[in-house]
Amino acid sequence: MKATFGENREADLITALSLVSIPNVARLQILARVREEGTFESVASSLSARQRDVGKRIYDECGQRGIEARCILDPRYPDALRHTEGAPLTLFIFGNRPEPALPDNALAVVGTRAASVPICQRASLIAHELASAGFAIVSGLALGIDGAAHRGSLEYPSACPTIAVLAHGLDRVYPSSHQGLAAQIVASGGLLVSEYPPGTEPLKHHFLARNRIIAGLSRGVVIVQAGVRSGSLVTAQFAADFGRDVFIVSPETGDARYAGGEVMLDQGAIEICSARDVLREYGIQPPLKDETGAEIELSVDEAMVMLGLSQAELLSKELCGEVVRLQGNRVRIKRAPFGSRDL
């Protein structure tokens, strides 16, 4: 894309905002033209007065509400999303920092709304551990696993703890029960993101379209639990189409809530048991301490794999006081001067 965004930033943005209500086919055609020409100039010349008025109205309303709009030519538009098929011409962003950055190092954690409490806790732990390793967590602010993922990432302080991608305008929060969570995300330095301007209702088809943005913003997608009709599978399919990694938490045989994940495994997704498996896929050694610097506990097998030690070598570390043996075939890592690194 030969972007020439700069002197005409406001004009280009208003042009992009003028196109939010056009049919998808026409929008894809305009996206291809803008990518080819690197400018909105030819598009702007074909706009009607009514369309320009729409764009200006949205531009003004975003300013009044503190919502930032970025068109696809803006260098601050997330590069990972910019090059995906059907990328939004405009992205709406709400946060508590001026010109907030959408990090390139992001992973999505998504799943069913109907997850049990233990599964939500597992999703929260996965998101927390990925955040502690330096990834921004992307999800959809939905009930169940999405909300759990956001909450887990918020437990770890970072530059951008979590990104919630919404299927409606940023002047509202859906579901309404997650208004507090959305406020916490923003207060903690996270972001609310949407392709829809203020005033847009949370319509059913918007949620499926929203999933391509979750996938497009992310380096990979972790599916914690998903049935065969789960929208999370749409996210996973977008991720696969975009060349992203797809991770599936090991399914429980016979549980229909995992059936969609089994389908993705048959299509080549990567099976994982924990966040540590995801980190190893990226060559990242899991942290030996949590975000407060406290020692962590692991199974003996996990400790051997993480530290690259044999049983005899692990015993030697116990004798040196660097590892403490606990009940239940577990150990506590007291310090890690032997080749590991905290992240």
Protein Blocks (a to p, Z undefined) as FASTA:
>chain_A
ZZfbhjlmmmmmmmmmmmmmgcfklmmmmmmmmmmnopaklmmmmpcfklmmmmmmmmmm
mmmnopacddfklmkbcfklmmpghiafbdcdddfbehiacdfbdcdddddfkbcfklmm
mmmmmmmmmmmnopacddehighjlmmmmmmmmmpgcfblbacddfbdfkbccdfklmmm
mmmmmmnopacddfbdehiacdfklmmmmmmmmmmmpmbdcdfbdcfkbfklmmmmmmmm
nopacddddddehiaklmmmmmmmmnopacdfbfklmmmmnopacdfbdfkopacdddfk
lmmmmnopafklmmmmmmnopaccdehhiacdfbdceopacZZ
